[in-house]
């Protein structure tokens, strides 16, 4: 399932229409990419995130485009049906540069998050069968 959503700027009622399977990951991506039209709304820190509908993957871009075409104050820079892979390929160096810059400026933060991830993984011995369980076991019992 895919969700069609809108970001509404509470200061001027500008709207950004998008679609996603994972809200947290998508909002994080919006904040990283600086030339996305959604950045205008997110930089205000005064916005609402509203789910418009839930749909199948195969009609995702049609539904997103429907809202882009039929809502007022939409600020999307490009159509939903624009081939996203081509867009990425065209701007690949820009994305890679942003990623390198982020890693360079946030080394300590990345190091801390990687340690937390490793600690969490070690708490269940890396066995994916235990991820959903509340049971925590000691890795020492397997020694």
N, CA, C and O of each residue as an XYZ file, in Angstrom:
572
protein
N       0.825     -1.197      0.000
C       0.000      0.000      0.000
C       0.862      1.251      0.000
O       1.934      1.296      0.605
N       0.371      2.249     -0.685
C       1.050      3.533     -0.794
C       0.093      4.613     -0.306
O      -1.119      4.508     -0.493
N       0.636      5.637      0.312
C      -0.171      6.753      0.802
C       0.104      7.995     -0.036
O       1.258      8.330     -0.304
N      -0.948      8.663     -0.441
C      -0.846      9.968     -1.080
C      -1.045     10.981      0.038
O      -2.001     10.885      0.807
N      -0.138     11.956      0.126
C      -0.198     12.911      1.233
C      -0.033     14.331      0.722
O       0.364     14.566     -0.419
N      -0.348     15.260      1.595
C      -0.058     16.655      1.289
C       0.598     17.291      2.506
O       0.255     16.993      3.650
N       1.538     18.164      2.233
C       2.137     19.017      3.250
C       1.512     20.384      3.062
O       1.569     20.947      1.969
N       0.919     20.922      4.108
C       0.261     22.224      4.024
C       1.030     23.217      4.875
O       1.217     23.010      6.074
N       1.469     24.284      4.251
C       2.149     25.376      4.952
C       1.078     26.203      5.657
O       0.224     26.801      5.002
N       1.118     26.239      6.975
C       0.088     26.949      7.748
C       0.189     28.470      7.640
O      -0.756     29.177      7.990
N       1.321     28.977      7.162
C       1.473     30.432      7.079
C       0.870     31.019      5.802
O       0.379     32.148      5.810
N       0.906     30.251      4.695
C       0.401     30.799      3.431
C      -0.461     29.822      2.631
O      -0.844     30.125      1.501
N      -0.767     28.665      3.195
C      -1.618     27.643      2.578
C      -1.040     27.023      1.317
O      -1.789     26.437      0.536
N       0.268     27.130      1.088
C       0.891     26.397     -0.017
C       0.813     24.910      0.285
O       0.855     24.495      1.443
N       0.698     24.109     -0.777
C       0.527     22.667     -0.618
C       1.558     21.936     -1.475
O       1.813     22.308     -2.621
N       2.141     20.895     -0.900
C       2.993     19.978     -1.653
C       2.313     18.623     -1.621
O       1.921     18.153     -0.553
N       2.167     17.984     -2.784
C       1.547     16.663     -2.886
C       2.646     15.636     -3.113
O       3.551     15.858     -3.917
N       2.569     14.510     -2.406
C       3.552     13.446     -2.580
C       2.957     12.088     -2.288
O       1.785     11.973     -1.929
N       3.774     11.061     -2.445
C       3.333      9.699     -2.134
C       4.481      8.952     -1.482
O       5.649      9.235     -1.751
N       4.152      8.004     -0.631
C       5.176      7.257      0.090
C       4.615      5.970      0.680
O       3.405      5.797      0.823
N       5.539      5.075      1.016
C       5.204      3.878      1.786
C       5.637      4.069      3.239
O       5.103      3.427      4.143
N       6.613      4.961      3.455
C       7.210      5.171      4.774
C       7.314      6.673      5.046
O       8.169      7.347      4.472
N       6.451      7.202      5.918
C       6.372      8.642      6.173
C       7.655      9.215      6.746
O       8.135     10.248      6.279
N       8.211      8.564      7.744
C       9.395      9.094      8.414
C      10.561      9.190      7.435
O      11.263     10.200      7.386
N      10.756      8.139      6.666
C      11.838      8.138      5.685
C      11.614      9.227      4.632
O      12.560      9.891      4.207
N      10.371      9.403      4.221
C      10.069     10.388      3.180
C      10.288     11.818      3.681
O      10.874     12.634      2.970
N       9.830     12.126      4.879
C      10.024     13.465      5.429
C      11.520     13.733      5.602
O      11.984     14.836      5.310
N      12.279     12.745      6.072
C      13.722     12.905      6.205
C      14.349     13.222      4.857
O      15.225     14.080      4.759
N      13.900     12.529      3.824
C      14.424     12.761      2.478
C      14.092     14.177      2.016
O      14.938     14.843      1.420
N      12.880     14.644      2.281
C      12.496     16.015      1.916
C      13.442     17.022      2.573
O      13.836     18.008      1.949
N      13.802     16.772      3.826
C      14.642     17.720      4.555
C      16.077     17.728      4.052
O      16.756     18.750      4.151
N      16.554     16.608      3.514
C      17.925     16.517      3.013
C      18.066     17.189      1.648
O      19.024     17.924      1.409
N      17.109     16.935      0.754
C      17.189     17.457     -0.609
C      16.750     18.916     -0.593
O      15.586     19.217     -0.328
N      17.672     19.807     -0.872
C      17.406     21.238     -0.716
C      16.660     21.880     -1.874
O      16.080     22.950     -1.691
N      16.649     21.267     -3.076
C      15.957     21.934     -4.176
C      14.565     21.354     -4.430
O      13.952     21.633     -5.461
N      14.077     20.559     -3.503
C      12.718     20.016     -3.613
C      11.720     21.098     -3.209
O      11.968     21.849     -2.266
N      10.609     21.183     -3.908
C       9.635     22.231     -3.604
C       9.045     22.082     -2.205
O       8.549     23.056     -1.638
N       9.092     20.884     -1.647
C       8.581     20.681     -0.287
C       9.452     21.370      0.757
O       8.983     21.683      1.851
N      10.712     21.606      0.424
C      11.641     22.240      1.364
C      11.140     23.610      1.795
O      11.348     24.020      2.937
N      10.486     24.314      0.888
C       9.926     25.634      1.195
C       8.967     25.530      2.384
O       8.989     26.364      3.289
N       8.137     24.507      2.365
C       7.148     24.301      3.430
C       7.828     23.811      4.705
O       7.539     24.314      5.791
N       8.722     22.840      4.583
C       9.357     22.246      5.764
C      10.260     23.227      6.497
O      10.397     23.146      7.718
N      10.872     24.146      5.775
C      11.752     25.127      6.414
C      10.998     26.078      7.333
O      11.585     26.650      8.252
N       9.704     26.249      7.092
C       8.881     27.105      7.952
C       8.651     26.500      9.335
O       8.415     27.223     10.303
N       8.719     25.184      9.422
C       8.406     24.459     10.664
C       7.004     24.770     11.173
O       6.734     24.696     12.372
N       6.127     25.115     10.255
C       4.735     25.390     10.602
C       3.858     24.766      9.516
O       3.279     25.458      8.679
N       3.782     23.435      9.561
C       3.066     22.712      8.502
C       2.271     21.551      9.086
O       2.519     21.096     10.202
N       1.311     21.089      8.298
C       0.550     19.888      8.632
C       0.830     18.832      7.579
O       0.962     19.137      6.394
N       0.919     17.596      8.022
C       1.119     16.446      7.147
C      -0.217     15.703      7.125
O      -0.649     15.176      8.150
N      -0.873     15.658      5.963
C      -2.224     15.087      5.879
C      -2.249     13.963      4.851
O      -1.807     14.143      3.717
N      -2.768     12.803      5.249
C      -2.931     11.677      4.322
C      -4.213     11.900      3.531
O      -5.288     12.071      4.107
N      -4.092     11.896      2.213
C      -5.252     12.107      1.352
C      -5.939     10.788      1.012
O      -7.166     10.693      1.018
N      -5.131      9.774      0.717
C      -5.714      8.465      0.421
C      -4.663      7.379      0.455
O      -3.461      7.644      0.425
N      -5.145      6.151      0.519
C      -4.303      4.972      0.469
C      -4.630      4.273     -0.850
O      -5.802      4.111     -1.188
N      -3.608      3.858     -1.596
C      -3.884      3.231     -2.899
C      -2.835      2.167     -3.201
O      -1.851      2.015     -2.476
N      -3.069      1.436     -4.286
C      -2.118      0.420     -4.737
C      -0.940      1.078     -5.433
O      -1.054      2.170     -5.989
N       0.189      0.394     -5.392
C       1.424      0.889     -6.015
C       1.238      1.185     -7.505
O       1.796      2.153     -8.021
N       0.463      0.361     -8.189
C       0.338      0.510     -9.641
C      -0.431      1.755    -10.086
O      -0.353      2.127    -11.257
N      -1.169      2.408     -9.187
C      -1.863      3.655     -9.561
C      -1.345      4.856     -8.767
O      -1.946      5.930     -8.779
N      -0.253      4.658     -8.098
C       0.340      5.675     -7.227
C       0.506      7.033     -7.915
O       0.013      8.043     -7.413
N       1.188      7.063     -9.046
C       1.498      8.333     -9.700
C       0.269      8.958    -10.356
O       0.169     10.182    -10.452
N      -0.657      8.130    -10.802
C      -1.923      8.671    -11.335
C      -2.688      9.429    -10.259
O      -3.184     10.531    -10.493
N      -2.778      8.824     -9.077
C      -3.517      9.452     -7.981
C      -2.798     10.710     -7.482
O      -3.437     11.719     -7.183
N      -1.484     10.644     -7.396
C      -0.714     11.806     -6.973
C      -0.922     12.949     -7.970
O      -1.127     14.098     -7.577
N      -0.868     12.617     -9.275
C      -1.056     13.635    -10.308
C      -2.462     14.222    -10.262
O      -2.647     15.410    -10.525
N      -3.457     13.392     -9.928
C      -4.835     13.876     -9.811
C      -4.910     15.023     -8.791
O      -5.520     16.059     -9.055
N      -4.287     14.825     -7.636
C      -4.318     15.861     -6.595
C      -3.510     17.092     -7.000
O      -3.904     18.219     -6.701
N      -2.390     16.882     -7.674
C      -1.581     18.009     -8.137
C      -2.404     18.871     -9.094
O      -2.352     20.099     -9.034
N      -3.160     18.221     -9.972
C      -3.957     18.938    -10.975
C      -5.216     19.589    -10.407
O      -5.696     20.580    -10.957
N      -5.760     19.047     -9.315
C      -7.079     19.480     -8.856
C      -7.108     20.237     -7.531
O      -8.188     20.558     -7.037
N      -5.963     20.525     -6.955
C      -5.946     21.300     -5.715
C      -5.361     22.676     -5.983
O      -4.537     22.846     -6.882
N      -5.785     23.649     -5.205
C      -5.258     25.008     -5.319
C      -3.976     25.142     -4.506
O      -3.751     24.389     -3.558
N      -3.144     26.101     -4.882
C      -1.906     26.438     -4.171
C      -0.867     25.320     -4.151
O      -0.038     25.271     -3.243
N      -0.897     24.425     -5.133
C       0.088     23.340     -5.194
C       1.399     23.898     -5.742
O       1.415     24.588     -6.762
N       2.496     23.591     -5.052
C       3.793     24.156     -5.449
C       4.759     23.102     -5.986
O       5.950     23.386     -6.114
N       4.286     21.896     -6.303
C       5.165     20.861     -6.854
C       5.862     21.381     -8.104
O       5.222     21.965     -8.979
N       7.183     21.169     -8.189
C       7.956     21.654     -9.329
C       7.806     20.764    -10.556
O       8.010     21.219    -11.681
N       7.454     19.509    -10.350
C       7.355     18.589    -11.484
C       6.165     17.666    -11.310
O       5.625     17.521    -10.213
N       5.767     17.046    -12.403
C       4.640     16.116    -12.377
C       5.000     14.850    -11.607
O       6.168     14.471    -11.522
N       3.989     14.209    -11.053
C       4.187     12.970    -10.304
C       4.649     11.850    -11.218
O       5.391     10.965    -10.790
N       4.221     11.879    -12.464
C       4.539     10.795    -13.384
C       5.934     10.933    -13.985
O       6.367     10.078    -14.757
N       6.639     12.010    -13.631
C       8.020     12.186    -14.078
C       8.831     10.978    -13.631
O       8.727     10.549    -12.482
N       9.626     10.435    -14.520
C      10.401      9.247    -14.181
C      11.455      9.588    -13.135
O      12.432     10.275    -13.432
N      11.258      9.111    -11.923
C      12.135      9.466    -10.813
C      13.551      8.906    -10.969
O      14.513      9.516    -10.502
N      13.681      7.753    -11.621
C      15.021      7.200    -11.835
C      15.831      8.099    -12.762
O      17.020      8.323    -12.534
N      15.190      8.609    -13.799
C      15.883      9.518    -14.715
C      16.277     10.792    -13.976
O      17.371     11.318    -14.182
N      15.408     11.280    -13.133
C      15.699     12.491    -12.352
C      16.906     12.250    -11.457
O      17.792     13.099    -11.354
N      16.936     11.088    -10.812
C      18.069     10.761     -9.937
C      19.355     10.650    -10.757
O      20.389     11.201    -10.377
N      19.287      9.935    -11.884
C      20.481      9.771    -12.715
C      21.017     11.119    -13.188
O      22.227     11.344    -13.220
N      20.108     12.000    -13.550
C      20.490     13.319    -14.034
C      21.161     14.137    -12.921
O      22.045     14.950    -13.191
N      20.741     13.918    -11.683
C      21.239     14.690    -10.540
C      22.073     13.847     -9.579
O      22.257     14.215     -8.418
N      22.574     12.715    -10.069
C      23.279     11.767     -9.217
C      24.480     12.401     -8.509
O      24.676     12.195     -7.312
N      25.268     13.159     -9.238
C      26.453     13.780     -8.641
C      26.059     14.760     -7.530
O      26.734     14.860     -6.505
N      24.959     15.476     -7.754
C      24.471     16.419     -6.749
C      24.067     15.675     -5.466
O      24.415     16.097     -4.364
N      23.322     14.556     -5.621
C      22.917     13.760     -4.466
C      24.143     13.185     -3.749
O      24.216     13.206     -2.521
N      25.098     12.675     -4.521
C      26.302     12.111     -3.917
C      27.090     13.179     -3.170
O      27.619     12.916     -2.090
N      27.171     14.372     -3.729
C      27.870     15.470     -3.067
C      27.175     15.842     -1.753
O      27.833     16.073     -0.738
N      25.832     15.898     -1.784
C      25.081     16.186     -0.560
C      25.328     15.114      0.501
O      25.483     15.420      1.683
N      25.363     13.849      0.062
C      25.603     12.746      0.995
C      27.001     12.844      1.590
O      27.177     12.654      2.793
N      28.010     13.143      0.747
C      29.384     13.287      1.249
C      29.474     14.444      2.243
O      30.111     14.328      3.291
N      28.833     15.552      1.903
C      28.855     16.722      2.778
C      28.179     16.423      4.119
O      28.672     16.817      5.175
N      27.035     15.715      4.059
C      26.327     15.347      5.283
C      27.207     14.453      6.159
O      27.320     14.668      7.365
N      27.830     13.447      5.535
C      28.688     12.532      6.290
C      29.870     13.267      6.913
O      30.254     12.993      8.050
N      30.443     14.204      6.159
C      31.589     14.971      6.646
C      31.198     15.841      7.840
O      31.943     15.931      8.816
N      30.032     16.479      7.764
C      29.590     17.410      8.808
C      28.962     16.716     10.011
O      28.790     17.336     11.061
N      28.616     15.435      9.872
C      27.906     14.740     10.947
C      28.587     13.435     11.344
O      27.916     12.475     11.722
N      29.905     13.397     11.261
C      30.646     12.163     11.566
C      30.317     11.619     12.952
O      30.065     10.425     13.113
N      30.320     12.495     13.945
C      30.079     12.053     15.322
C      28.654     11.529     15.489
O      28.438     10.510     16.145
N      27.694     12.215     14.902
C      26.290     11.798     14.986
C      26.108     10.425     14.317
O      25.410      9.560     14.848
N      26.733     10.235     13.163
C      26.646      8.959     12.439
C      27.293      7.849     13.260
O      26.774      6.735     13.336
N      28.439      8.168     13.877
C      29.149      7.196     14.707
C      28.271      6.740     15.877
O      28.196      5.548     16.175
N      27.608      7.694     16.536
C      26.733      7.378     17.671
C      25.554      6.516     17.214
O      25.214      5.534     17.873
N      24.924      6.882     16.080
C      23.783      6.106     15.571
C      24.202      4.702     15.165
O      23.460      3.747     15.396
N      25.390      4.561     14.558
C      25.873      3.230     14.184
C      26.128      2.380     15.420
O      25.854      1.180     15.421
N      26.658      3.005     16.480
C      26.887      2.270     17.729
C      25.560      1.828     18.345
O      25.444      0.702     18.831
N      24.555      2.718     18.325
C      23.235      2.357     18.859
C      22.650      1.188     18.074
O      22.080      0.261     18.650
N      22.797      1.244     16.743
C      22.279      0.175     15.892
C      22.972     -1.137     16.208
O      22.322     -2.179     16.288
N      24.288     -1.094     16.388
C      25.054     -2.296     16.717
C      24.666     -2.826     18.093
O      24.502     -4.033     18.272
N      24.518     -1.925     19.066
C      24.093     -2.343     20.406
C      22.734     -3.005     20.362
O      22.513     -4.023     21.017
N      21.823     -2.434     19.593
C      20.484     -3.014     19.468
C      20.561     -4.384     18.831
O      19.919     -5.326     19.297
N      21.353     -4.506     17.754
C      21.494     -5.792     17.072
C      22.104     -6.826     18.008
O      21.670     -7.977     18.029
N      23.109     -6.422     18.782
C      23.753     -7.354     19.711
C      22.811     -7.781     20.828
O      22.974     -8.864     21.390
N      21.824     -6.945     21.159
C      20.896     -7.285     22.234
C      20.022     -8.476     21.875
O      19.474     -9.122     22.767
N      19.880     -8.780     20.601
C      19.125     -9.971     20.202
C      19.990    -10.901     19.373
O      19.477    -11.724     18.614
N      21.303    -10.771     19.517
C      22.298    -11.676     18.932
C      22.298    -11.673     17.408
O      22.881    -12.565     16.792
N      21.666    -10.705     16.801
C      21.681    -10.625     15.346
C      20.772    -11.626     14.654
O      20.780    -11.726     13.427
N      19.994    -12.362     15.423
C      19.092    -13.361     14.844
C      17.759    -12.690     14.540
O      17.033    -12.307     15.458
N      17.434    -12.545     13.264
C      16.248    -11.812     12.848
C      14.940    -12.437     13.341
O      13.899    -11.779     13.333
N      14.985    -13.698     13.767
C      13.766    -14.326     14.293
C      13.324    -13.686     15.602
O      12.165    -13.817     15.994
N      14.236    -12.996     16.283
C      13.919    -12.404     17.575
C      13.522    -10.939     17.489
O      13.200    -10.332     18.510
N      13.537    -10.357     16.291
C      13.263     -8.929     16.152
C      11.880     -8.571     16.675
O      11.741     -7.582     17.395
N      10.863     -9.335     16.338
C       9.503     -9.014     16.737
C       9.141     -9.474     18.130
O       8.080     -9.118     18.642
N       9.997    -10.254     18.749
C       9.689    -10.790     20.072
C      10.107     -9.826     21.171
O      11.051     -9.052     21.012
N       9.407     -9.883     22.264
C       9.791     -9.099     23.427
C      10.891     -9.805     24.210
O      11.549     -9.202     25.058
N      11.083    -11.086     23.918
C      12.082    -11.882     24.607
C      13.484    -11.415     24.227
O      13.830    -11.353     23.047
N      14.275    -11.092     25.226
C      15.671    -10.743     25.002
C      16.513    -11.846     25.619
O      16.305    -12.234     26.769
N      17.454    -12.340     24.853
C      18.292    -13.416     25.360
C      19.734    -12.950     25.396
O      20.126    -12.034     24.673
N      20.495    -13.575     26.223
C      21.909    -13.239     26.339
C      22.673    -14.021     25.281
O      22.445    -15.217     25.099
N      23.568    -13.352     24.594
C      24.398    -14.016     23.576
C      25.339    -15.016     24.210
O      25.859    -15.891     23.518
N      25.573    -14.909     25.520
C      26.498    -15.788     26.217
C      25.995    -17.228     26.277
O      26.802    -18.147     26.414
N      24.716    -17.443     26.181
C      24.197    -18.806     26.313
C      24.595    -19.654     25.111
O      24.513    -20.881     25.173
N      25.017    -19.034     24.033
C      25.408    -19.802     22.853
C      26.901    -20.109     22.852
O      27.390    -20.782     21.945
N      27.620    -19.633     23.840
C      29.078    -19.842     23.901
C      29.415    -21.197     24.469
O      30.591    -21.539     24.592
